[in-house]
Amino acid sequence: MRIFVTDQDGVTHELDGIEGWRVMEIIRDAGLPIKAECGGCASCATCHVYVDEDWTSRLYPPREDEIELLDSAPDVRDNSRLSCQILMSEELDGLKVTLAPGTEL
């Protein structure tokens, strides 16, 4: 499985996706600049990403707590998600996301 992550400088990185891992974990473990301060507990918005328009409908809808956290994130868009709330699976092979402003280390 692959995931394509565009960092805050506009550079796209092709990463190995791991079944059942949170997208945030994959990004962080690849050494990309993402804060992910809460480590995936959905208690901050420092793993905010923009999901490519072609992929938004393939994800489970965000839960209420994710929506509330995104309200506190800068530059939220219709395709904003917390990467800690996206679990990698075969169905998401090729997923494309962009790290949002405010997530840099």
DSSP file (Angstrom, degrees, kcal/mol; ACC not computed):
  #  RESIDUE AA STRUCTURE BP1 BP2  ACC     N-H-->O    O-->H-N    N-H-->O    O-->H-N    TCO  KAPPA ALPHA  PHI   PSI    X-CA   Y-CA   Z-CA
    1    1 A M              0   0    0      0, 0.0    16,-2.3     0, 0.0     2,-0.3   0.000 360.0 360.0 360.0 147.0    0.0    0.0    0.0
    2    2 A R  E     -A   16   0A   0     14,-0.3    92,-3.4     2,-0.0    93,-0.6  -0.928 360.0-168.4-126.9 151.1    1.1    3.5   -0.7
    3    3 A I  E     -Ab  15  95A   0     12,-2.1    12,-3.2    -2,-0.3     2,-0.6  -0.995  13.9-146.3-135.3 139.3    0.2    6.9    0.6
    4    4 A F  E     -Ab  14  96A   0     91,-3.3    93,-2.6    -2,-0.4     2,-0.5  -0.932  17.5-173.8-111.1 119.8    1.3   10.2   -1.0
    5    5 A V  E     -Ab  13  97A   0      8,-2.8     8,-3.0    -2,-0.6     2,-0.6  -0.957  12.6-156.3-120.5 122.6    1.9   13.1    1.5
    6    6 A T  E     -Ab  12  98A   0     91,-2.6    93,-2.8    -2,-0.5     6,-0.3  -0.866  20.6-145.2 -96.0 124.4    2.6   16.6    0.4
    7    7 A D    >   -     0   0    0      4,-2.8     3,-1.9    -2,-0.6    27,-0.0  -0.142  33.1 -88.5 -82.3-178.3    4.6   18.5    3.1
    8    8 A Q  T 3  S+     0   0    0      1,-0.3    -1,-0.1    25,-0.2    -2,-0.0   0.653 126.7  56.6 -67.7 -15.7    4.3   22.2    4.0
    9    9 A D  T 3  S-     0   0    0      2,-0.2    -1,-0.3     0, 0.0     3,-0.1   0.398 120.6-105.8 -94.0   1.3    7.0   23.1    1.4
   10   10 A G  S <  S+     0   0    0     -3,-1.9     2,-0.5     1,-0.3    -2,-0.1   0.557  74.8 138.7  88.0   8.6    5.0   21.4   -1.5
   11   11 A V        -     0   0    0      2,-0.0    -4,-2.8     1,-0.0     2,-0.4  -0.756  45.4-141.4 -89.6 129.1    7.2   18.3   -1.7
   12   12 A T  E     -A    6   0A   0     -2,-0.5     2,-0.4    -6,-0.3    -6,-0.3  -0.778  14.6-163.7 -94.8 132.9    5.3   15.1   -2.3
   13   13 A H  E     -A    5   0A   0     -8,-3.0    -8,-2.8    -2,-0.4     2,-0.6  -0.945  12.8-143.4-116.9 133.1    6.6   12.0   -0.5
   14   14 A E  E     -A    4   0A   0     -2,-0.4     2,-0.3   -10,-0.2   -10,-0.2  -0.876  29.5-176.4 -96.5 118.0    5.5    8.4   -1.4
   15   15 A L  E     -A    3   0A   0    -12,-3.2   -12,-2.1    -2,-0.6     2,-0.5  -0.811  30.8-108.2-117.0 153.1    5.3    6.4    1.8
   16   16 A D  E     -A    2   0A   0     -2,-0.3     2,-0.3   -14,-0.2   -14,-0.3  -0.681  34.4-142.6 -75.9 126.1    4.6    2.8    2.6
   17   17 A G        -     0   0    0    -16,-2.3     2,-0.5    -2,-0.5     6,-0.0  -0.697   8.5-149.9 -88.3 144.6    1.1    2.4    4.1
   18   18 A I    >   -     0   0    0     -2,-0.3     3,-2.4     4,-0.1    70,-0.3  -0.969  25.1-108.9-120.8 122.8    0.7   -0.1    6.9
   19   19 A E  T 3  S+     0   0    0     -2,-0.5    70,-0.2     1,-0.3     3,-0.1  -0.195 101.7   8.8 -50.0 127.4   -2.7   -1.9    7.3
   20   20 A G  T 3  S+     0   0    0     68,-3.0    -1,-0.3     1,-0.3     2,-0.2   0.283  97.5 124.3  84.8 -10.3   -4.4   -0.7   10.5
   21   21 A W    <   -     0   0    0     -3,-2.4    67,-3.3    67,-0.1    -1,-0.3  -0.542  67.7-110.6 -80.2 148.9   -2.0    2.2   11.2
   22   22 A R  B  >  -E   87   0B   0     65,-0.2     4,-1.8    -2,-0.2     3,-0.5  -0.547  22.8-124.2 -72.0 142.8   -3.2    5.7   11.6
   23   23 A V  H  > S+     0   0    0     63,-2.7     4,-2.4    60,-0.7    61,-0.2   0.876 113.2  59.4 -56.6 -37.1   -2.2    7.9    8.7
   24   24 A M  H  > S+     0   0    0     59,-1.5     4,-2.8    62,-0.2    -1,-0.2   0.897 103.5  50.6 -57.5 -42.3   -0.6   10.2   11.3
   25   25 A E  H  > S+     0   0    0     -3,-0.5     4,-2.8    58,-0.2    -1,-0.2   0.892 109.6  50.2 -64.4 -40.3    1.6    7.4   12.5
   26   26 A I  H  X S+     0   0    0     -4,-1.8     4,-1.1     2,-0.2    -2,-0.2   0.924 113.6  45.4 -63.8 -44.6    2.8    6.7    9.0
   27   27 A I  H  <>S+     0   0    0     -4,-2.4     5,-1.7     2,-0.2     3,-0.4   0.939 116.2  45.3 -64.1 -48.2    3.6   10.3    8.4
   28   28 A R  H ><5S+     0   0    0     -4,-2.8     3,-1.7     1,-0.2    -2,-0.2   0.917 111.4  51.5 -63.2 -45.2    5.4   10.8   11.7
   29   29 A D  H 3<5S+     0   0    0     -4,-2.8    -1,-0.2     1,-0.3    -2,-0.2   0.719 102.9  60.5 -68.6 -19.9    7.4    7.5   11.4
   30   30 A A  T 3<5S-     0   0    0     -4,-1.1    -1,-0.3    -3,-0.4    -2,-0.2   0.517 118.0-113.6 -81.5  -5.1    8.6    8.6    7.9
   31   31 A G  T < 5 +     0   0    0     -3,-1.7    -3,-0.2    -4,-0.3    -2,-0.1   0.631  63.3 151.6  84.7  13.9   10.2   11.6    9.6
   32   32 A L      < -     0   0    0     -5,-1.7     2,-1.7     1,-0.1    -1,-0.3  -0.454  59.6 -94.9 -77.3 155.4    7.9   14.2    7.9
   33   33 A P  S    S+     0   0    0      0, 0.0     2,-0.4     0, 0.0   -25,-0.2  -0.497  71.2 135.5 -77.6  86.7    7.3   17.5    9.8
   34   34 A I        -     0   0    0     -2,-1.7    70,-0.2    70,-0.2    13,-0.1  -0.997  43.7-153.2-133.0 129.6    4.1   16.8   11.7
   35   35 A K        +     0   0    0     68,-2.4    12,-0.2    11,-0.6    -1,-0.2   0.980  19.4 173.3 -65.1 -58.1    3.5   17.7   15.4
   36   36 A A    >   +     0   0    0     10,-1.7     3,-1.3     1,-0.1    11,-0.1   0.929  11.3 178.3  46.8  53.2    0.9   15.2   16.3
   37   37 A E  T 3  S+     0   0    0      1,-0.3    -1,-0.1     2,-0.1    -3,-0.0   0.798  70.9  47.5 -59.4 -35.5    1.2   16.3   19.9
   38   38 A C  T 3  S-     0   0    0      1,-0.0     3,-0.4     0, 0.0    -1,-0.3   0.536 103.9-126.2 -89.3  -3.6   -1.4   14.0   21.4
   39   39 A G  S <  S-     0   0    0     -3,-1.3    -2,-0.1     1,-0.2    -3,-0.0   0.670  73.0 -44.9  72.2  16.4   -0.1   10.9   19.6
   40   40 A G  S    S+     0   0    0    -16,-0.0    -1,-0.2   -15,-0.0    -3,-0.1   0.588 102.3 122.0 105.2  12.4   -3.4   10.0   18.1
   41   41 A C  S    S-     0   0    0     -3,-0.4    -2,-0.1    44,-0.0    44,-0.0   0.445  77.0-120.9 -85.5   0.3   -5.8   10.5   21.0
   42   42 A A  S    S+     0   0    0      1,-0.1    27,-0.1    24,-0.0     3,-0.1   0.929  80.5 117.7  57.6  47.6   -8.0   13.0   19.1
   43   43 A S  S    S+     0   0    0     26,-0.0     2,-0.3    23,-0.0    -1,-0.1   0.260  72.3  30.1-124.6  10.3   -7.3   15.7   21.7
   44   44 A C        -     0   0    0     29,-0.0     3,-0.1    -8,-0.0    25,-0.1  -0.867  68.7-130.5-147.8-177.5   -5.5   18.3   19.5
   45   45 A A    >   +     0   0    0     -2,-0.3     3,-1.1    27,-0.1    21,-0.0   0.004  68.5 115.5-127.7  28.6   -5.5   19.3   15.8
   46   46 A T  T 3  S+     0   0    0      1,-0.3   -10,-1.7   -12,-0.1   -11,-0.6   0.286  72.6  57.6 -87.9  12.3   -1.8   19.2   15.2
   47   47 A C  T 3  S+     0   0    0    -12,-0.2    36,-2.2   -13,-0.1    -1,-0.3   0.002  76.5 151.4-121.5  25.2   -2.1   16.4   12.7
   48   48 A H  E <   +C   82   0A   0     -3,-1.1    52,-2.1    34,-0.2     2,-0.3  -0.334  18.0 174.7 -60.5 130.0   -4.5   18.3   10.4
   49   49 A V  E     -CD  81  99A   0     32,-2.9    32,-2.4    50,-0.2     2,-0.6  -0.922  32.6-125.0-132.9 160.9   -4.3   17.3    6.7
   50   50 A Y  E     -CD  80  98A   0     48,-2.8    48,-2.2    -2,-0.3     2,-0.4  -0.950  27.9-142.2-103.2 123.3   -6.2   18.2    3.6
   51   51 A V  E     - D   0  97A   0     28,-2.8    46,-0.2    -2,-0.6     5,-0.1  -0.719  27.8-103.8 -87.0 132.1   -7.5   15.0    1.9
   52   52 A D    >>  -     0   0    0     44,-2.8     3,-2.7    -2,-0.4     4,-1.0  -0.254  30.8-117.7 -53.6 138.6   -7.3   15.1   -1.9
   53   53 A E  T 34 S+     0   0    0      1,-0.3     4,-0.5     2,-0.2     3,-0.3   0.798 113.1  60.7 -52.2 -34.1  -10.7   15.7   -3.4
   54   54 A D  T 34 S+     0   0    0      1,-0.2    -1,-0.3     2,-0.1    -2,-0.1   0.649 110.9  41.3 -68.7 -13.5  -10.7   12.3   -5.1
   55   55 A W  T X> S+     0   0    0     -3,-2.7     3,-1.5    41,-0.2     4,-0.6   0.587  86.7  88.3-110.1 -14.7  -10.4   10.6   -1.8
   56   56 A T  G >< S+     0   0    0     -4,-1.0     3,-1.0    -3,-0.3    -2,-0.1   0.872  89.5  50.2 -59.0 -39.5  -12.7   12.5    0.5
   57   57 A S  G 34 S+     0   0    0     -4,-0.5    -1,-0.3     1,-0.2    -2,-0.1   0.635 103.1  62.1 -75.2 -11.6  -15.8   10.3   -0.3
   58   58 A R  G <4 S+     0   0    0     -3,-1.5    -1,-0.2     2,-0.1     2,-0.2   0.587  91.0  83.4 -88.0 -10.8  -13.8    7.1    0.4
   59   59 A L  S << S-     0   0    0     -3,-1.0    27,-0.1    -4,-0.6    33,-0.0  -0.580  90.7-101.6 -91.2 153.8  -13.2    7.9    4.0
   60   60 A Y        -     0   0    0     -2,-0.2    -1,-0.1     1,-0.1     3,-0.1  -0.471  52.4 -96.7 -63.8 145.2  -15.5    7.3    6.9
   61   61 A P        -     0   0    0      0, 0.0    -1,-0.1     0, 0.0     2,-0.1  -0.308  47.4 -96.0 -62.7 150.4  -17.2   10.6    7.8
   62   62 A P        -     0   0    0      0, 0.0     2,-0.1     0, 0.0    19,-0.0  -0.373  37.3-121.5 -67.2 146.1  -15.6   12.5   10.7
   63   63 A R     >  -     0   0    0     -3,-0.1     4,-2.1     1,-0.1     3,-0.2  -0.349  30.6-100.6 -78.3 167.8  -17.0   12.0   14.2
   64   64 A E  H  > S+     0   0    0      1,-0.2     4,-2.4     2,-0.2     5,-0.2   0.876 121.8  54.2 -59.8 -40.4  -18.3   14.9   16.2
   65   65 A D  H  > S+     0   0    0      1,-0.2     4,-2.0     2,-0.2    -1,-0.2   0.871 108.4  49.8 -65.7 -35.0  -15.1   15.1   18.4
   66   66 A E  H  > S+     0   0    0     -3,-0.2     4,-2.5     2,-0.2    -1,-0.2   0.923 110.1  50.3 -66.6 -43.5  -13.0   15.4   15.2
   67   67 A I  H  X S+     0   0    0     -4,-2.1     4,-1.3     1,-0.2    -2,-0.2   0.910 110.1  50.7 -60.4 -42.9  -15.2   18.1   13.8
   68   68 A E  H  < S+     0   0    0     -4,-2.4     4,-0.5     1,-0.2    -1,-0.2   0.904 111.0  48.2 -62.7 -42.0  -15.0   20.1   17.1
   69   69 A L  H >< S+     0   0    0     -4,-2.0     3,-1.6     1,-0.2     4,-0.4   0.897 107.0  55.7 -66.2 -39.5  -11.2   19.8   17.1
   70   70 A L  H >< S+     0   0    0     -4,-2.5     3,-1.3     1,-0.3    -1,-0.2   0.810  95.1  68.2 -63.1 -28.1  -10.9   20.9   13.5
   71   71 A D  T 3< S+     0   0    0     -4,-1.3    -1,-0.3     1,-0.3    -2,-0.2   0.775 101.2  48.2 -59.6 -24.9  -12.9   24.0   14.5
   72   72 A S  T <  S+     0   0    0     -3,-1.6    -1,-0.3    -4,-0.5    -2,-0.2   0.506  94.3  96.7 -93.2  -5.5   -9.8   25.1   16.5
   73   73 A A  S X  S-     0   0    0     -3,-1.3     3,-0.5    -4,-0.4     2,-0.2  -0.533  79.1-110.5 -85.2 149.6   -7.3   24.4   13.7
   74   74 A P  T 3  S+     0   0    0      0, 0.0    -1,-0.1     0, 0.0    -2,-0.1  -0.501  92.0   8.9 -75.9 149.0   -6.1   27.2   11.4
   75   75 A D  T 3  S-     0   0    0      1,-0.2     2,-0.2    -2,-0.2    -2,-0.0   0.880  79.8-172.9  54.1  50.8   -7.2   27.3    7.7
   76   76 A V    <   -     0   0    0     -3,-0.5     2,-0.2    -6,-0.1    -1,-0.2  -0.541   3.4-175.3 -76.0 139.2   -9.9   24.5    7.9
   77   77 A R    >   -     0   0    0     -2,-0.2     3,-1.7     4,-0.0    -1,-0.0  -0.740  43.4 -94.4-126.2 174.2  -11.4   23.5    4.5
   78   78 A D  T 3  S+     0   0    0      1,-0.3    -2,-0.0    -2,-0.2    -1,-0.0   0.786 126.1  48.6 -61.3 -27.0  -14.1   21.2    3.4
   79   79 A N  T 3  S+     0   0    0      2,-0.0   -28,-2.8   -29,-0.0    -1,-0.3   0.154  83.8 128.4-101.2  19.0  -11.5   18.4    2.9
   80   80 A S  E <   +C   50   0A   0     -3,-1.7     2,-0.3   -30,-0.2   -30,-0.2  -0.529  27.7 161.6 -75.4 138.8   -9.8   18.9    6.3
   81   81 A R  E     -C   49   0A   0    -32,-2.4   -32,-2.9    -2,-0.2     2,-0.6  -0.969  43.7-110.2-146.9 160.4   -9.4   15.8    8.5
   82   82 A L  E >   -C   48   0A   0     -2,-0.3     3,-2.0   -34,-0.2   -34,-0.2  -0.866  25.1-145.1 -90.4 123.6   -7.2   14.8   11.4
   83   83 A S  G >  S+     0   0    0    -36,-2.2   -59,-1.5    -2,-0.6     3,-1.0   0.711  96.3  66.3 -66.6 -18.1   -4.8   12.2   10.1
   84   84 A C  G 3  S+     0   0    0      1,-0.2    -1,-0.3   -61,-0.2   -36,-0.1   0.637  98.0  55.2 -74.2 -12.2   -4.9   10.3   13.4
   85   85 A Q  G <  S+     0   0    0     -3,-2.0     2,-0.6   -63,-0.1    -1,-0.2   0.330  89.7  85.7-102.6   6.6   -8.6    9.5   12.6
   86   86 A I    <   -     0   0    0     -3,-1.0   -63,-2.7    -4,-0.1     2,-0.5  -0.936  65.5-156.7-110.3 114.7   -7.8    7.9    9.3
   87   87 A L  B     -E   22   0B   0     -2,-0.6   -65,-0.2   -65,-0.2     2,-0.2  -0.784  20.6-121.4 -92.8 129.0   -6.9    4.2    9.5
   88   88 A M        +     0   0    0    -67,-3.3   -68,-3.0    -2,-0.5     2,-0.3  -0.453  43.7 157.4 -70.6 137.1   -4.9    2.9    6.6
   89   89 A S    >   -     0   0    0    -70,-0.2     3,-1.8    -2,-0.2     4,-0.1  -0.941  58.1 -94.5-150.4 168.6   -6.5    0.0    4.7
   90   90 A E  G >  S+     0   0    0     -2,-0.3     3,-1.7     1,-0.3    -1,-0.0   0.849 122.3  62.7 -55.7 -35.2   -6.3   -1.6    1.3
   91   91 A E  G 3  S+     0   0    0      1,-0.3    -1,-0.3     3,-0.0    -3,-0.1   0.726 102.8  50.5 -64.0 -21.0   -9.2    0.5    0.2
   92   92 A L  G X  S+     0   0    0     -3,-1.8     3,-2.4    -5,-0.1    -1,-0.3   0.225  74.4 140.2-103.1  13.5   -7.0    3.6    0.8
   93   93 A D  T <  S+     0   0    0     -3,-1.7   -90,-0.2     1,-0.3    -3,-0.1  -0.420  75.8  22.1 -58.1 120.9   -4.1    2.4   -1.3
   94   94 A G  T 3  S+     0   0    0    -92,-3.4    -1,-0.3     1,-0.2   -91,-0.2   0.437  86.1 168.4  97.4   2.6   -2.8    5.5   -3.1
   95   95 A L  E <   -b    3   0A   0     -3,-2.4   -91,-3.3   -93,-0.6     2,-0.5  -0.151  20.9-151.6 -49.5 139.5   -4.4    8.0   -0.6
   96   96 A K  E     +b    4   0A   0    -93,-0.2   -44,-2.8   -44,-0.1     2,-0.3  -0.979  22.0 163.8-121.4 125.4   -3.2   11.6   -1.1
   97   97 A V  E     -bD   5  51A   0    -93,-2.6   -91,-2.6    -2,-0.5     2,-0.4  -0.943  24.4-145.8-135.2 158.5   -3.0   14.1    1.7
   98   98 A T  E     -bD   6  50A   0    -48,-2.2   -48,-2.8    -2,-0.3     2,-0.3  -0.992  26.5-117.0-124.8 132.6   -1.4   17.5    2.3
   99   99 A L  E     - D   0  49A   0    -93,-2.8   -50,-0.2    -2,-0.4     3,-0.1  -0.510  36.0-132.5 -68.1 129.9    0.0   18.6    5.6
  100  100 A A    >   -     0   0    0    -52,-2.1     3,-1.3    -2,-0.3     4,-0.2  -0.397  28.2 -85.6 -82.8 158.9   -2.0   21.7    6.7
  101  101 A P  T 3  S+     0   0    0      0, 0.0    -1,-0.1     0, 0.0   -53,-0.1  -0.334 113.8  37.1 -58.4 144.4   -0.5   24.9    8.1
  102  102 A G  T 3  S+     0   0    0    -29,-0.1   -57,-0.1    -3,-0.1   -54,-0.1   0.388  93.0  90.2  92.4  -3.1    0.2   24.8   11.8
  103  103 A T    <   +     0   0    0     -3,-1.3   -68,-2.4   -55,-0.1   -67,-0.1   0.512  57.6 115.0-100.1  -6.7    1.2   21.2   11.9
  104  104 A E              0   0    0    -70,-0.2   -70,-0.2    -4,-0.2   -72,-0.0  -0.262 360.0 360.0 -68.1 152.7    4.9   21.8   11.3
  105  105 A L              0   0    0    -70,-0.0    -1,-0.1   -71,-0.0   -71,-0.1   0.467 360.0 360.0 -69.8 360.0    7.4   20.8   14.0
